[in-house]
Amino acid sequence: MNIVAPLLLLFSAQSAIEEPAGPRPAAFPITWEFRFDFVSPPRRIDVILPGDSAPTTFWYLLYTVTNTDARTRKWYPRFQVVTDDLRVVEMDVGINPLVFNAIKQLHTRTFPDLIHPSKAIGNLRTGADNAIESVAIWRDVDLSSSRFKIYVGGLSGETMLVTNPAFDPEKPETREIDRQGRSVAVEVNPKRFTLRKTLEIRYNHPGSAAGRAASEPVRYVTRWVMR
C-alpha cells in the first residue's frame, strides 16, 4: 500500500487572514478522525465516452484515507467542488469505468492499489495496512476560474447543532411528500442544523482563463471547518 505524504494543515500567515466565520471545530480532535493524504492538486483528464465523438473533460483528486482509530469506522466520503461563483458540484460516484481505468493507468506506479470510488465506500478497518487508495472525480465542472475550493466530508465524527437563523415559527417544520407510494415527512423549515467537521482545501488557478486548461491549480490553504 502506497501511503502518500501527510496532510499539510494551514499555513499560519494565511490562516490568520482567512479564519472562517461562524462555528469552528475543536482545536484538537474530540472524536474519531481519519487521516487524509493527498500530494497532487486536482488534475484534468479528457476521455471519449461510448457513443461520443468528442472527449468529455473530468477533474479528479487522488487520495489515501487511513483509519487511525482503534475501531472499524464507516467511510462515507463526500467531495464537493465550490467554484468562484459559488456553484457546487458533487463528486460523481457512478463514474464510467473507462474514466476510472484511464486515471488508474496514468498513476499505476504511485497508486498501485487504486480502487473505483463506488468500492471505496463502507467499513474502513484500522491501520495503515487497511488504508484505501481512491479518487474523487467530477464531471461537468468548470475550473477555469482563478480560485475554487474542495470540501471533503466524512473524515471526522465531530458534529455541532446550531440554530437555523432562517427558521420561521409561523410555518410548519415539515411537509409531507409522496415517495414511491408512501407519505414521507421532509424538513422544510428546521429549527436547527447539524454541522460536521469538514476539510476545506483552497486552490488558486494562476494564469489567464484560456491558459488554465493546461496549468495545475496551486493549493494555498488547508483547514478544518464546520459545514
N, C-alpha and C positions, 0 to 999 in steps of 0.2 A: 504493500500500500504506500503510495507516494503522499507524504504529508508535506504540504507546502508551507511557506514561511508564515509565522504567526501574524495574526491580525494586528495592524498598526492602529492604535487609538489616536484620537485627535491631536493635532499639533497645538501646542499651548498658545501660541500667538493668535492663531485663527480662532480657537475656541473662546478666547477672551472677548473677541469681537463679535462672534456669531452664536452666543449662547441661545438655545431655544427658549421661546416664550412659553409660559404655561407650566403645567406639571412636569417634573423631571424624575427620572428613575433614581433609585437609591445610589449613593456614591460607591457602594460596594455591593456585590451580589447578595441578595437576601433569600434566594431560592435557587433551584437548579438553573443551569445556563450552559448551553452548548458552546464549544469552541468553533469559530467560523473562520476559515482560512481562504484567502484568495491573493494571488500575486499580480495578475494582469488586469487591465481595465476591460470594460465591455468591448467586444470585437464584432466586426461585421462579417457576414458571410452571405453570398448570393447562391441560391440553389434553384435549379429548374425543377418544378414540381410536375408530377404526372398530368398530362393534358395541357400543359402550358408551353408556350413557345419562347417566353422571356423569363429570365430569372426573377425570383422573389427575394427581397432583402430581409435578413434576420439579424438581430443583435443577440449576443449571448455572453454570459458571465460564468466562468468555470470556478468551482469551489470545492472545498473539502469540509465536512462537518463532523465533529467528534463529540461524543457524549463523555464528559468528564465526571458525571455524577456516579454515585455508587449503584444506582438503579437504572434499569432499562426505561427509556423515555420515548414518547411519541415525537417523531419528526414530521410535522406538517408545515412545510415551508410556504411562505407567501412572498413572492418577489414582485415589487411594483416599480415601474419607472414613472417619475413625475417630471414632465418637461418644463421648460422655462415659462410656458404659457399655461401651466397648471393642468395639463392633460395627463390623466392617469392611465397607464397601460399595464394590465396584469400579465404575469408570466403565462405562456402557452404550454400547459402540461401535456395536452394531447397532440404534441408536435409530430409531424410526419417523420417516420423513421429515416427517410432519406436525408433530412436535415440533421438529425442526430448523428447518423453514420458519417456524414461529411465532416462534422465537428470532431467526432471521435478519431477519424483518420488523421486529421490535422494535428491532434495532440496525443497520439498514441504513445509517444515516448515519455511525456511528462505526466500524463494521466492514463496509465495503462488499465486501470480498473473503472473507468468512467461508465456510469450507468444512465439509462434513459430517465428523464425527470419523473415519469409516472412510476418507475420502480424504486425511486429514492424515498417515497412516502411510506411511513409506517414506523414500526419499532426500531429504535436505534439503541443497540446494546452498548454497554460502557467499554471504554478503552480505545486506544489508537488502532488496534488490530481490527476493530469493527467500524472504523470511520468510513464514511460514504463519500465517494467522488462523484459529483454530478454537475449539471449545468442548468442555469436558468436561461430560457430562450424567449425572445419577444418577436412577434411578427407585427407588421404594420405600425411600427414606432419610428418617428422621425427624430433622430438625434443630431440634426444639423444646427440646433440652437447652440448658443455659446455656453450654456450651463444646463445641467439636469441632475436629478437625484435618483438614487436607487434605495428602496426600503426593503429590508429583509426581516420578515416576521417569523415567529415560531422558534426563536433561539433561546427564549427565556420564559420562565413561569411567573415572572413578576407582572402583576396587574394593579390597576388603580381604578376605583369607582369615583366618577366625577359628575357633578350636576350638569344637566343639559341647559345651557343658557337660553335656548330657544323653546324650552318647554312652555306649553300654553295650558294652564289649568282649566280653561273653558272648553278644551277639545278632548275627545277620547284618546286614551293612550294606545289603543289597538284598533285594528279594523279587520273584519272577517273577510277572507278571500276564499275562492274555490280552488282547490288544488287536487287534481286527479279525483274529482268527485267527493272530496272531503272539505269541510269548512275548517279553515286554519286561521288562528288569530296572528296577525302580523303587527309588530310595533310600528306606529307611525308618529307617535308623539311621546317618546320615552322621557321619564323624569331624570334618568341618569345614563351615562355611557361608561362602558368598561374600556379603559386604555391599557395597552400592552407594551411592554418594553420591546423596542424595535430598533434595529441597527439602521442608521442613516448614513449613506455614502454619497458625498457630493463630488461632482466632476465639473471641471472646465473643459471646454472643447475649443482649443485655440484655432485661429485662422479664419478665413472667410467661409461663408456658408457653402460656397461651391467647392472649396478645398477640404471640407471636413469629412467628406466621404472616404478620403484616403488617409486621414490623420487619426491618431489614437486619443481618446479622452484622457485627461490628467486628473487624478484624484487629489483633492486638496483638504477635505475634512472627512473623518470617520468618527461617528459618535453614537451613543445610545440616546434615544428619545422615547417619550411615552406617546403612543399614537393609537 
